Amino acid sequence: MPIPAAIASPAEIYRFNSDFLVKMVKDLSPEEWLRRPNEKSNHIAWIVGHVIWSRKMLVGRLGTEWSQPWLGAFARGGKCEDEAAYPSPAALMDAWRELSGILASTLEGVSEEALAEPSTKGPPSTDGKVSGVVNFMAIHETYHVGQASYLRGWLGHKGLMG
């Protein structure tokens, strides 16, 4: 089933972010996942966990359930806490890959009618509808993937773009 036109652009952004994040973290050490520039910044493990949490919330809004027991640590408004509370980089990336496939399938299967429903709660909507939530969440995710990419450079790794 083709992706509805109202979400074709964010669906492509999610696909790009899925692949980009995998490439971005593949050569980081477990210690680098937990380093942060200062106590007010998040580390890559928290950022990756948060975008997983965000994707889980999005697929749930579109009717697909998926979860991990550790997701609450990465909820909106959550703070970066003691590193021992976080899943390993391998567990985070296994969840990312699994959920990326689920998100792609969910976006392919969502109906035009469901996307046209009014968005009455939760994250902002770019058009007042569920389709606008899908769009906004792609922007939100890209913002956080950019943060992780910046941290990759801060850690001394070569950038993946340009």
C-alpha positions in Angstrom: 0.0 0.0 0.0 1.5 3.4 -0.9 2.1 5.9 1.8 -0.7 8.6 1.9 0.4 11.9 0.3 -0.3 13.8 3.5 2.7 12.0 5.1 4.9 11.1 2.2 7.5 13.8 3.1 7.8 12.9 6.8 7.8 9.2 5.9 10.9 9.8 3.9 12.5 11.8 6.7 11.9 8.9 9.1 13.5 6.5 6.6 16.5 8.8 6.3 16.8 9.3 10.0 16.6 5.5 10.6 19.6 4.9 8.3 21.5 8.0 9.3 21.4 7.2 13.1 22.6 3.7 12.5 25.6 5.0 10.6 26.3 7.8 13.0 26.7 5.6 16.1 28.3 2.5 14.7 31.8 3.4 15.6 31.2 5.0 19.0 32.5 3.2 22.1 30.1 2.4 25.0 31.8 5.1 27.0 31.2 7.7 24.3 27.5 7.0 24.3 27.4 8.3 27.9 29.7 11.4 27.6 28.2 14.8 27.7 29.7 18.3 27.3 28.2 19.4 30.7 25.7 18.4 33.3 22.9 20.3 31.5 23.4 18.4 28.2 22.1 14.9 27.2 24.4 12.2 26.0 23.8 10.1 22.9 22.3 7.2 24.8 19.6 9.5 26.2 19.0 11.2 22.8 18.6 7.8 21.1 16.4 6.5 23.8 14.2 9.6 23.5 13.7 9.3 19.8 12.8 5.7 20.3 10.3 6.8 22.9 8.9 9.4 20.5 8.6 6.8 17.7 6.8 4.5 20.1 4.3 7.3 20.9 3.8 8.0 17.2 3.1 4.4 16.2 0.8 4.1 19.2 -1.2 7.2 18.1 -1.5 5.5 14.7 -2.8 2.3 16.2 0.3 0.1 16.5 1.5 -0.9 20.0 5.2 -1.5 20.7 7.2 -1.0 23.9 10.3 -1.7 25.9 10.4 -1.7 29.8 13.0 1.0 29.9 11.2 3.6 27.7 9.9 5.7 30.6 13.4 6.9 31.3 13.3 8.8 28.0 9.9 10.3 28.1 9.2 13.9 27.2 10.6 16.1 30.0 12.8 13.4 31.3 16.2 14.3 32.6 19.5 12.6 31.8 20.3 10.7 35.0 22.8 8.1 36.3 24.3 6.2 33.4 23.6 2.9 35.0 19.8 3.4 34.4 20.2 3.2 30.6 20.1 0.2 28.3 23.3 -0.7 26.5 24.1 0.9 23.1 23.4 -2.6 21.5 19.9 -2.8 23.2 19.1 0.8 22.1 20.1 0.1 18.5 18.2 -3.2 18.4 15.1 -1.4 19.5 15.8 1.4 17.0 16.1 -1.0 14.1 13.0 -3.0 15.2 10.9 0.1 15.7 12.1 1.6 12.4 10.6 -1.3 10.6 7.4 -1.1 12.6 7.1 2.7 11.9 7.6 2.2 8.2 4.9 -0.5 8.1 2.6 1.6 10.2 3.0 4.7 7.9 2.3 2.5 4.9 -0.8 1.1 6.5 -2.4 4.2 7.9 -5.6 5.3 6.2 -6.3 8.8 4.8 -9.3 8.9 7.1 -7.2 8.3 10.2 -4.7 11.0 9.1 -7.6 13.5 8.6 -8.9 13.1 12.1 -8.5 16.2 14.3 -5.5 16.2 16.6 -7.0 17.1 20.0 -4.2 16.2 22.4 -0.5 15.4 22.6 2.3 16.9 20.4 1.6 19.9 18.2 0.1 19.4 14.8 1.2 21.3 11.7 -2.3 21.2 10.3 -4.6 20.4 13.2 -4.9 16.8 12.1 -3.2 13.5 12.9 -1.2 14.0 9.7 0.2 17.2 11.2 1.3 15.2 14.3 3.2 12.8 11.9 4.8 15.9 10.3 5.7 17.6 13.6 7.2 14.4 15.0 9.5 14.1 12.0 10.8 17.6 12.7 11.2 16.8 16.4 13.1 13.6 15.6 15.4 15.3 13.1 16.2 18.0 15.7 17.3 15.3 18.2 19.2 13.3 15.5 21.1 16.5 14.8 22.0 16.9 18.5 23.4 13.4 18.5 25.4 14.2 15.3 26.8 17.3 17.0 27.9 15.2 20.0 29.6 12.7 17.6 31.7 15.6 16.3 32.3 16.9 19.9 33.6 13.4 20.7 36.2 13.8 17.9 34.6 11.7 15.2 34.3 12.7 11.6 31.0 13.9 10.5 28.9 11.8 8.1 27.8 14.7 5.9 29.8 17.2 4.0 
